[in-house]
Amino acid sequence: IGQTKLINITLQVGRTGVITPVAELEPLAIGGVMVARATLHNYQEIIRKDIRIGDIVFLQRAGDVIPQIIAVDLTKRPCNLPKITIPKICPSCGSSLHYDQETIIIRCDNGLNCPAQNYERIYHFVSKNALDIDGLGKKQIEFLIEKDLINNPVDIFYLPENNQNSLTKLENMLGWGEKSV
């Protein structure tokens, strides 16, 4: 267990649209690993632990793996730190977020129109848990989306066709070669 400062809370959008708050921390060596981020699971957890940006927090690695904030050092809290509010807008697409009080999940319902959800769905599609396409990871997916070569999982299977019609072949682009393609 160690102590560090909570610098910010960012929002991560998953492939199903679930919004997960992530603690951005001053880096801390804990259990032989430098930790700079920790999941906060959901907003009920933030409210329950009364976590605020700028707090000094107690951090541990749950199961010696996953960084987890276990508590706030209230003796070190400045008196003017505002409480965290539940987000209302998706950080990726700007759509309104839906808060389900029963499941305590905040979700972006914009589906494939949400760039973060689309990226996560394509990445899941090629991952080891799905098609297990070797050599097609996060960076390659990000590149292909950025270059507008794919917009959904099916587009991956039409890359050679799209590649032949383009003026700049994928194999000539930085980080790609004939073997990669």
Summary of the structure (lengths in Angstrom):
residues: 181
radius of gyration: 20.1
end to end distance: 45.6
largest distance: 64.0
contacts: 496
relative contact order: 0.12
helix: 28%
strand: 31%
